[in-house]
C-alpha cells in the first residue's frame, strides 16, 4: 500500500491554509511546479480529489478539509516522535517555537532572554507575538511548541505550568480629575465607571481586568473609548482621558517613561496568572517544566515581588500602599 510522504502532507496543509498555490509554495520554499506536482501525487496516492482548480481560484474540497485536519495531526505526531528522541539526548536543545501574548512579551522577554541564552546555549528560540486565541490555535495546529499567556483562559487539551501572579494597579495621571482622593488612598468603588479605559475586545487583559478588579457589574457604563494596545492605553491615561488598570509586570519598563502616569495598589487581591502551556502528551513536557522553573528564577531577580507560591501569597496579602511614578516609587508616596 502506498502511503503519503511527510513532504506531501506538509505541502497540502500549507495549501489548505493559504488556498493559493503560489503563496503556499513560497511558504514551503519550493517552486510552484514542484509544489503542484506533490499535491497531485498526494491525490493519486489517496485516490481522492483534494482541490478544485480553476484559472483564478483554489477551493479545497470537503474531503480535503477533513484530510487536512488529519494531516496536521499526523505531522504533530511525527514531530512528537522526533522530540522524544531529542529529549532522550540533552534537554532544551535544538529549536523551540514559542508564542507570547502582547501584554507579556515586551515586559517579560527582555528580563529572561539573556539568562535563557546563558542557561541553554544550544536552545534556539523562535518567538511569535500574537493575541491569546491565535497563539493557542497555532499551538494546537502544531505551528508552536509552547505558549506564554495570562490565565485564566479557556484552554483544552493542554498542560499548564504556572509562573507567577501579576497584580493589577490603578493607573492615573498625576492630579487626575477622575480620581476621588481621601488620604492618598483610592478604592475601585470610588471610581466612576465611565472614566475607566480598557483594551479593546480580543485582548485577554481586558477580560482579566474586568474579572480581577470586579468591574463586570459596571460593563454597560465603562467608557466605550477602548485602546488597541497598552501603549495607546497609557497615552490615553497620560492625557487624563480616564483611568485604567495595568499589570505589575509593566513597572520599570519603558512603557511609563516620559509620562505623568502613577500606579496605585488596588488594595485588593486583583491579579492575573502568568503561565506556560503546551499540548497535552507532549514528549517535551519535562523540558517545559524545567524551562518554567528557569523563567521563575530569572523573573524573581527582576520582579518587584517574590514568585514562589508561598512568597507570592504572602506578598498579595501584605502589599505596600502608595503610588509608583514612571515605574518607580513616587516621591510623595506614603
C-alpha positions as CSV (number, residue, x, y, z in Angstrom):
1,X,0.0,0.0,0.0
2,X,1.3,3.4,-1.0
3,X,1.4,6.0,1.8
4,X,1.7,9.8,1.7
5,X,5.1,11.3,2.4
6,X,5.7,13.8,5.2
7,X,6.6,16.4,2.5
8,X,3.3,15.8,0.7
9,X,1.3,16.3,3.9
10,X,3.2,19.5,4.8
11,X,2.6,20.9,1.4
12,X,-1.1,20.1,1.5
13,X,-1.5,21.6,5.0
14,X,0.1,24.8,3.6
15,X,-2.2,24.8,0.6
16,X,-5.2,24.4,2.8
17,X,-4.1,27.3,5.0
18,X,-3.2,29.7,2.1
19,X,-5.7,28.5,-0.5
20,X,-3.2,29.7,-3.1
21,X,-0.6,27.5,-4.9
22,X,1.9,30.3,-5.3
23,X,1.8,31.6,-1.7
24,X,1.8,28.1,-0.3
25,X,4.8,27.1,-2.4
26,X,6.6,30.2,-1.3
27,X,5.9,29.4,2.4
28,X,7.3,25.9,1.8
29,X,10.4,27.3,0.0
30,X,9.8,25.3,-3.2
31,X,8.9,26.1,-6.8
32,X,5.3,26.2,-7.7
33,X,5.7,23.4,-10.2
34,X,7.3,21.1,-7.7
35,X,4.6,22.0,-5.2
36,X,1.8,21.3,-7.6
37,X,3.4,18.0,-8.6
38,X,3.5,16.9,-4.9
39,X,-0.2,17.8,-4.4
40,X,-1.2,15.8,-7.5
41,X,0.9,12.9,-6.3
42,X,-0.9,13.0,-2.9
43,X,-4.3,13.0,-4.6
44,X,-3.1,10.0,-6.7
45,X,-1.9,8.2,-3.6
46,X,-5.2,8.8,-1.7
47,X,-7.3,8.3,-4.8
48,X,-9.4,11.4,-3.9
49,X,-9.6,15.0,-5.2
50,X,-8.4,17.4,-2.6
51,X,-8.5,20.6,-4.6
52,X,-10.9,22.1,-7.1
53,X,-8.7,24.1,-9.6
54,X,-9.8,27.0,-11.8
55,X,-7.7,29.6,-13.5
56,X,-8.1,32.1,-10.7
57,X,-9.2,30.2,-7.6
58,X,-8.3,27.2,-5.5
59,X,-11.0,25.6,-3.5
60,X,-10.3,22.8,-1.0
61,X,-12.9,20.1,-1.3
62,X,-15.0,18.9,1.6
63,X,-13.0,15.7,2.0
64,X,-9.8,17.8,1.5
65,X,-10.7,19.8,4.6
66,X,-11.2,16.6,6.6
67,X,-7.9,15.2,5.3
68,X,-6.1,18.5,6.2
69,X,-7.2,18.1,9.9
70,X,-5.8,14.5,10.0
71,X,-2.7,15.6,8.1
72,X,-2.0,18.2,10.8
73,X,-2.5,15.5,13.5
74,X,-0.1,13.2,11.7
75,X,2.5,15.9,11.4
76,X,2.2,16.7,15.1
77,X,2.7,13.0,15.9
78,X,5.8,12.8,13.7
79,X,7.2,15.9,15.4
80,X,6.5,14.4,18.8
81,X,8.5,11.3,17.8
82,X,11.4,13.5,16.9
83,X,11.1,15.4,20.1
84,X,11.0,12.2,22.1
85,X,14.3,11.1,20.5
86,X,15.8,14.6,21.2
87,X,14.7,14.7,24.8
88,X,16.5,11.4,25.4
89,X,19.8,13.1,24.5
90,X,20.1,16.5,26.0
91,X,17.1,18.6,27.3
92,X,16.3,22.1,26.0
93,X,18.4,21.9,22.8
94,X,17.5,22.5,19.2
95,X,14.6,24.6,18.0
96,X,11.7,25.7,20.3
97,X,8.8,27.7,18.8
98,X,7.2,29.9,21.5
99,X,4.2,32.2,21.2
100,X,3.8,35.1,23.6
101,X,0.9,37.5,24.0
102,X,1.5,41.3,23.6
103,X,0.7,42.2,27.2
104,X,3.5,39.9,28.4
105,X,6.2,39.8,25.6
106,X,7.7,43.3,25.8
107,X,8.0,43.1,29.6
108,X,9.0,39.6,30.4
109,X,11.2,38.7,27.5
110,X,13.9,41.4,27.9
111,X,14.3,40.2,31.5
112,X,14.6,36.5,30.9
113,X,16.1,36.1,27.4
114,X,19.7,36.8,28.3
115,X,19.5,34.3,31.2
116,X,17.9,31.7,29.0
117,X,20.6,32.0,26.4
118,X,23.2,31.6,29.1
119,X,21.5,28.6,30.7
120,X,20.7,26.8,27.4
121,X,23.2,27.9,24.8
122,X,22.1,25.1,22.4
123,X,18.5,26.1,22.5
124,X,17.2,28.1,19.5
125,X,14.1,30.1,20.4
126,X,11.8,31.3,17.7
127,X,9.3,33.8,19.1
128,X,5.9,34.8,17.8
129,X,3.8,37.6,19.4
130,X,0.0,37.5,18.9
131,X,-3.2,37.6,20.9
132,X,-4.1,34.6,23.1
133,X,-6.6,32.9,20.8
134,X,-4.3,33.0,17.8
135,X,-1.2,31.6,19.7
136,X,-3.4,28.9,21.2
137,X,-4.7,28.0,17.7
138,X,-1.1,27.9,16.4
139,X,-0.1,25.7,19.3
140,X,-2.9,23.2,18.6
141,X,-2.1,23.2,14.9
142,X,1.5,22.3,15.6
143,X,2.9,25.7,14.5
144,X,4.1,26.4,18.0
145,X,5.6,24.2,20.7
146,X,4.8,26.3,23.7
147,X,3.0,29.5,24.6
148,X,3.3,32.1,27.4
149,X,0.0,33.5,28.3
150,X,-2.2,35.1,31.0
151,X,-4.7,32.9,32.9
152,X,-7.5,32.1,33.4
153,X,-8.3,31.4,29.8
154,X,-10.5,28.6,28.2
155,X,-7.9,26.0,27.1
156,X,-8.5,22.4,26.0
157,X,-6.0,19.6,25.7
158,X,-3.1,21.4,27.1
159,X,-0.9,21.2,30.2
160,X,-0.1,24.4,32.1
161,X,2.9,25.4,34.2
162,X,2.2,28.4,36.4
163,X,4.9,31.0,36.5
164,X,3.8,33.9,38.8
165,X,1.0,36.2,39.7
166,X,0.8,39.6,38.1
167,X,-1.1,42.1,40.3
168,X,-3.2,44.9,38.9
169,X,-2.5,48.6,39.7
170,X,-4.8,51.5,39.3
171,X,-3.2,53.8,36.7
172,X,-4.0,57.5,36.5
173,X,-2.3,60.8,35.6
174,X,-0.9,62.8,38.5
175,X,-3.6,65.0,39.9
176,X,-6.2,63.4,37.6
177,X,-9.6,64.9,37.6
178,X,-11.1,61.4,37.5
179,X,-9.8,60.2,40.9
180,X,-11.6,61.0,44.2
181,X,-9.0,61.5,46.8
182,X,-9.0,60.7,50.5
183,X,-5.7,60.4,52.4
184,X,-4.0,59.4,49.2
185,X,-5.7,56.1,49.1
186,X,-8.1,55.0,46.3
187,X,-10.6,52.2,46.1
188,X,-12.1,50.8,42.9
189,X,-15.6,51.6,44.3
190,X,-14.7,55.3,44.3
191,X,-14.3,55.4,40.5
192,X,-16.9,56.5,38.1
193,X,-17.3,53.5,35.7
194,X,-17.4,55.8,32.7
195,X,-13.9,57.0,33.4
196,X,-12.4,53.5,33.2
197,X,-10.5,52.8,30.0
198,X,-9.7,49.3,28.9
199,X,-8.2,47.5,25.9
200,X,-10.5,46.6,23.1
201,X,-12.3,43.2,22.8
202,X,-10.0,40.4,21.8
203,X,-7.3,41.1,24.4
204,X,-7.5,38.8,27.3
205,X,-6.1,41.5,29.6
206,X,-9.5,43.3,29.2
207,X,-11.3,40.2,30.5
208,X,-8.8,39.7,33.3
209,X,-9.1,43.3,34.3
210,X,-12.9,43.2,34.4
211,X,-12.8,40.0,36.5
212,X,-9.9,40.7,38.8
213,X,-11.0,44.2,39.6
214,X,-14.6,43.3,39.9
215,X,-15.9,45.5,37.1
216,X,-18.3,43.2,35.4
217,X,-21.3,44.7,37.1
218,X,-20.4,48.1,35.5
219,X,-19.6,46.9,32.0
220,X,-22.5,48.8,30.4
221,X,-21.2,52.0,32.0
222,X,-17.5,51.6,31.3
223,X,-16.1,54.0,28.7
224,X,-16.7,53.0,25.1
225,X,-13.3,54.5,24.2
226,X,-11.1,51.4,24.1
227,X,-7.4,51.1,23.2
228,X,-5.7,48.6,20.8
229,X,-2.5,48.3,22.8
230,X,-1.1,49.0,26.2
231,X,1.0,51.9,24.7
232,X,-2.2,53.6,23.4
233,X,-3.9,52.9,26.8
234,X,-1.1,54.6,28.7
235,X,-1.2,57.6,26.3
236,X,-4.9,58.0,26.9
237,X,-4.4,57.9,30.7
238,X,-1.5,60.3,30.4
239,X,-3.8,62.7,28.6
240,X,-6.3,62.4,31.5
241,X,-9.0,60.9,29.3
242,X,-9.7,58.5,32.0
243,X,-8.1,55.9,34.3
244,X,-7.2,52.3,33.8
245,X,-5.7,49.2,35.4
246,X,-2.2,48.0,34.5
247,X,-0.4,44.8,35.4
248,X,2.6,44.9,37.7
249,X,4.8,43.5,35.1
250,X,5.0,46.9,33.4
251,X,6.7,48.5,36.3
252,X,10.2,49.6,35.4
253,X,9.6,49.1,31.7
254,X,9.9,51.9,29.1
255,X,6.1,51.9,28.8
256,X,5.6,54.5,31.6
257,X,8.8,56.5,31.0
258,X,8.2,60.1,30.0
259,X,4.7,60.1,31.3
260,X,3.0,61.5,34.3
261,X,1.1,58.3,35.0
262,X,1.1,57.0,38.5
263,X,0.3,53.5,39.6
264,X,-1.6,52.8,42.8
265,X,-2.1,49.4,44.5
266,X,-5.8,48.5,44.4
267,X,-5.8,47.2,48.0
268,X,-7.4,44.0,46.7
269,X,-6.3,40.6,45.6
270,X,-6.6,41.6,42.0
271,X,-4.2,39.8,39.7
272,X,-3.8,37.6,36.6
273,X,-1.7,34.4,36.5
274,X,1.1,34.1,34.0
275,X,2.0,30.6,32.8
276,X,3.3,28.3,30.1
277,X,1.1,26.0,28.1
278,X,1.8,23.1,25.7
279,X,-0.1,20.3,24.1
280,X,-1.1,17.6,26.4
281,X,1.0,14.5,26.0
282,X,4.0,16.3,24.5
283,X,7.2,14.3,24.7
284,X,9.0,17.5,25.9
285,X,6.8,18.1,28.9
286,X,9.7,17.6,31.4
287,X,11.7,20.1,29.4
288,X,8.9,22.6,29.6
289,X,8.6,22.2,33.3
290,X,12.3,22.8,33.6
291,X,12.1,25.8,31.4
292,X,9.3,27.2,33.6
293,X,11.4,26.8,36.7
294,X,14.2,28.7,35.0
295,X,11.9,31.5,33.9
296,X,10.6,31.8,37.5
297,X,14.1,32.1,38.9
298,X,15.1,34.7,36.3
299,X,12.0,36.7,36.8
300,X,12.5,36.7,40.5
301,X,15.7,38.6,40.0
302,X,13.8,41.5,38.3
303,X,10.2,41.3,39.5
304,X,9.1,43.6,42.3
305,X,7.7,40.7,44.3
306,X,8.7,37.1,45.1
307,X,7.4,34.4,42.7
308,X,7.3,31.2,44.7
309,X,3.7,30.2,45.6
310,X,4.2,30.9,49.3
311,X,6.0,34.2,48.8
312,X,3.5,35.3,46.2
313,X,0.6,34.6,48.5
314,X,2.3,36.5,51.4
315,X,3.0,39.5,49.1
316,X,-0.6,39.6,47.9
317,X,-1.8,39.7,51.5
318,X,0.7,42.4,52.7
319,X,1.2,44.6,49.6
320,X,2.5,48.1,50.3
321,X,0.5,51.3,50.0
322,X,1.5,54.3,47.9
323,X,1.9,55.1,44.3
324,X,4.7,54.5,41.8
325,X,5.6,57.1,39.2
326,X,7.1,56.2,35.8
327,X,7.6,52.7,37.1
328,X,9.4,53.7,40.3
329,X,8.2,54.6,43.8
330,X,6.7,58.1,43.8
331,X,8.4,60.7,45.8
332,X,5.3,61.7,47.7
333,X,4.1,58.1,48.4
334,X,3.2,57.4,51.9
